[in-house]
């Protein structure tokens, strides 16, 4: 009886080792899942990279549009100086640019040139008197501010303080500390309030 019991005890460990092939079968699907996870991770990284590149391109386009727009020109305005704004009509206005965006330019403290020429004959030399006029005393009595459509602006410049226009404006301000006074007759007012600066041109 003891021998039979001992034999049964020694055979029990061999029966416990039988399920070993089942463990190998369980590891096979996990390897396939690992490959699938790597492929999924790679596709996600690729998608994120494409989205990042697209975002960079959009940002570059927005920056280009912003820097090429007239609004970005406002950073070049020197508030301590006068500006000259040249229009595509040939007219030029002088003053201080108060605002600058893609739609309009706001110009304050406005002056403009007015010329009157006298010719001795049609083919001889002619003298041209150019006056710098302060805006405000015209027939329609405008305020001293202009809103100019940017589509009308050819170019604009900051003016140096030692230029003829800046000197004439400084002289006018000194002579009129309380501002411009308009007379009742616009015709006489335009001649009395002109800032005189003369230029002579010779035409052949």
Backbone torsions as a table, in degrees:
resi	resn	phi	psi	omega
1	UNK	NA	-38.2	-179.8
2	UNK	-66.6	-37.0	-179.8
3	UNK	-65.9	-34.7	-179.3
4	UNK	-70.0	-38.8	177.6
5	UNK	-65.8	-39.8	179.5
6	UNK	-65.5	-38.9	179.2
7	UNK	-62.7	-39.2	179.5
8	UNK	-69.5	-31.6	178.0
9	UNK	-70.2	-37.8	-178.4
10	UNK	-74.4	-20.9	-179.0
11	UNK	-86.5	-15.3	-178.0
12	UNK	-66.1	-40.0	178.7
13	UNK	-62.9	-32.1	179.9
14	UNK	-66.2	-35.4	177.5
15	UNK	-69.4	-29.9	-179.3
16	UNK	-72.0	-26.7	-177.0
17	UNK	-82.1	-5.2	-176.4
18	UNK	-64.8	-38.9	-174.7
19	UNK	-71.2	3.4	-177.2
20	UNK	-55.0	-42.4	179.6
21	UNK	-62.1	-27.2	179.0
22	UNK	-65.6	-32.3	178.7
23	UNK	-66.1	-39.1	177.4
24	UNK	-64.8	-34.8	179.2
25	UNK	-67.5	-31.0	180.0
26	UNK	-73.1	-29.8	-178.4
27	UNK	-75.3	-24.0	-176.2
28	UNK	-62.6	-47.2	178.8
29	UNK	-64.5	-31.2	-179.0
30	UNK	-65.5	-33.1	177.5
31	UNK	-67.7	-39.9	177.7
32	UNK	-64.4	-40.0	178.0
33	UNK	-63.9	-37.0	178.4
34	UNK	-62.0	-42.3	178.1
35	UNK	-65.0	-41.8	178.8
36	UNK	-64.0	-38.6	178.2
37	UNK	-64.1	-39.5	178.9
38	UNK	-64.8	-41.8	178.2
39	UNK	-64.4	-41.3	178.3
40	UNK	-64.4	-42.4	178.6
41	UNK	-63.5	-41.2	178.9
42	UNK	-64.5	-40.4	178.7
43	UNK	-65.8	-36.6	178.0
44	UNK	-65.9	-42.8	178.3
45	UNK	-62.7	-42.0	178.3
46	UNK	-63.0	-41.8	178.6
47	UNK	-64.4	-43.0	178.8
48	UNK	-64.1	-38.5	178.5
49	UNK	-64.4	-41.4	178.5
50	UNK	-64.7	-43.0	178.3
51	UNK	-63.2	-38.3	179.1
52	UNK	-65.3	-42.2	179.2
53	UNK	-65.0	-42.0	178.1
54	UNK	-62.1	-41.3	178.5
55	UNK	-62.7	-39.8	177.6
56	UNK	-63.9	-41.6	179.2
57	UNK	-64.3	-42.1	178.3
58	UNK	-62.9	-43.1	178.7
59	UNK	-62.8	-39.3	178.8
60	UNK	-64.8	-40.7	179.0
61	UNK	-64.8	-44.1	179.4
62	UNK	-62.6	-42.6	179.2
63	UNK	-64.1	-40.3	179.2
64	UNK	-64.7	-42.9	179.1
65	UNK	-64.5	-39.4	-178.7
66	UNK	-67.3	-45.5	-177.7
67	UNK	-71.2	-25.6	179.6
68	UNK	-89.1	-5.6	-179.1
69	UNK	-82.4	154.4	179.4
70	UNK	-60.1	-27.0	-179.2
71	UNK	-58.8	-33.1	-179.3
72	UNK	-70.9	-14.9	179.2
73	UNK	-71.8	-18.3	-178.4
74	UNK	-58.8	-26.8	-178.8
75	UNK	-70.5	-14.6	179.3
76	UNK	-91.1	-4.9	-179.6
77	UNK	-74.5	124.8	176.7
78	UNK	-93.1	107.3	-174.9
79	UNK	-64.7	-20.5	-179.3
80	UNK	-85.7	-2.4	-176.9
81	UNK	-122.4	163.8	171.0
82	UNK	-81.5	155.1	175.9
83	UNK	-121.1	149.5	173.1
84	UNK	-111.0	126.3	-179.3
85	UNK	-113.1	116.3	-178.2
86	UNK	-99.0	128.4	-178.9
87	UNK	-100.9	159.3	-179.6
88	UNK	-73.3	-3.8	174.0
89	UNK	-85.5	-8.1	-177.1
90	UNK	99.4	-13.5	179.6
91	UNK	-78.6	145.6	176.8
92	UNK	-128.1	137.0	178.1
93	UNK	-120.9	143.5	179.3
94	UNK	-115.4	145.8	178.8
95	UNK	165.4	-155.6	-179.8
96	UNK	-115.4	121.5	177.7
97	UNK	-73.3	118.4	-177.5
98	UNK	-94.0	-31.7	-179.5
99	UNK	-150.6	150.4	-177.1
100	UNK	-148.6	115.4	174.5
101	UNK	-139.9	-171.9	-173.8
102	UNK	-71.0	-14.5	-176.3
103	UNK	-103.4	-37.9	-174.3
104	UNK	-153.4	163.7	174.2
105	UNK	-119.5	128.6	176.9
106	UNK	-100.8	119.6	-177.7
107	UNK	-115.8	126.0	177.0
108	UNK	-114.3	168.1	-178.9
109	UNK	54.1	56.4	-166.0
110	UNK	-87.7	136.0	172.8
111	UNK	-130.8	157.3	175.6
112	UNK	-149.4	161.9	-177.8
113	UNK	-89.5	141.3	175.6
114	UNK	-133.7	128.0	-175.7
115	UNK	-120.3	148.6	173.3
116	UNK	-139.9	122.5	-176.0
117	UNK	-110.7	145.0	175.3
118	UNK	-122.9	123.2	-176.7
119	UNK	-111.4	134.9	176.5
120	UNK	-71.0	-39.8	174.8
121	UNK	-155.9	169.8	-175.3
122	UNK	-67.7	-25.4	-176.9
123	UNK	-113.1	6.2	-178.8
124	UNK	-104.3	-176.8	-179.1
125	UNK	-66.6	148.1	178.4
126	UNK	-130.6	142.7	177.1
127	UNK	-102.9	134.6	-177.5
128	UNK	-119.2	120.9	177.0
129	UNK	-94.4	119.8	-178.6
130	UNK	-110.0	125.2	179.8
131	UNK	-117.4	144.7	176.2
132	UNK	-98.6	115.9	-172.9
133	UNK	-105.6	136.8	176.1
134	UNK	-83.7	128.7	179.5
135	UNK	-68.3	136.5	174.9
136	UNK	139.8	-24.4	-177.4
137	UNK	-107.0	18.8	177.3
138	UNK	-71.7	174.4	-176.3
139	UNK	-58.1	-36.7	-177.5
140	UNK	-90.0	0.6	175.1
141	UNK	49.6	66.2	179.5
142	UNK	-77.6	159.2	170.6
143	UNK	-71.8	160.7	-175.6
144	UNK	-82.4	48.5	178.5
145	UNK	-146.9	137.7	177.6
146	UNK	-124.2	137.8	173.1
147	UNK	-111.5	110.4	-172.9
148	UNK	-108.3	130.5	177.1
149	UNK	-66.9	132.7	-176.9
150	UNK	-64.1	-23.2	177.4
151	UNK	-68.4	-16.5	179.2
152	UNK	-92.1	-10.5	-175.6
153	UNK	-88.8	122.4	175.8
154	UNK	-83.0	-50.9	174.7
155	UNK	-163.8	169.8	178.0
156	UNK	-143.2	161.0	-176.1
157	UNK	-143.6	150.9	165.2
158	UNK	-83.7	140.2	-176.7
159	UNK	-105.0	139.6	176.8
160	UNK	-75.0	151.1	-177.3
161	UNK	-68.9	-22.2	-178.4
162	UNK	-93.5	8.1	176.8
163	UNK	-76.8	161.2	-177.4
164	UNK	-63.0	-39.6	-179.8
165	UNK	-66.2	-47.2	-179.6
166	UNK	-62.9	-38.2	178.2
167	UNK	-66.5	-41.8	179.4
168	UNK	-64.6	-39.3	178.0
169	UNK	-65.7	-42.9	178.8
170	UNK	-62.5	-38.6	178.2
171	UNK	-66.5	-40.5	178.5
172	UNK	-63.9	-43.6	179.3
173	UNK	-62.7	-38.2	179.4
174	UNK	-67.6	-36.8	-179.4
175	UNK	-79.6	-19.3	-179.4
176	UNK	-127.5	70.6	-176.7
177	UNK	-64.3	-24.0	-179.7
178	UNK	-97.7	11.7	-180.0
179	UNK	95.0	173.4	-177.4
180	UNK	-73.9	138.0	176.1
181	UNK	-114.4	124.9	-177.5
182	UNK	-96.7	138.0	176.5
183	UNK	-85.1	174.1	-177.6
184	UNK	-72.9	-29.5	-178.8
185	UNK	-102.5	112.2	-177.8
186	UNK	-58.5	-34.1	-177.1
187	UNK	-64.7	-47.9	179.1
188	UNK	-71.0	-30.5	-179.8
189	UNK	-66.5	-38.5	-177.8
190	UNK	-64.5	-30.1	179.7
191	UNK	-83.3	-31.6	-177.6
192	UNK	-80.4	-28.9	-177.7
193	UNK	-97.7	2.9	177.4
194	UNK	-68.8	138.9	172.4
195	UNK	-88.5	114.5	-168.7
196	UNK	-78.6	125.9	168.4
197	UNK	-148.8	125.9	-172.1
198	UNK	-108.7	143.9	175.8
199	UNK	-138.3	140.6	179.1
200	UNK	-115.8	134.7	178.4
201	UNK	-121.8	137.4	177.2
202	UNK	-104.8	123.1	179.4
203	UNK	-116.6	137.8	-179.7
204	UNK	-113.4	NA	NA
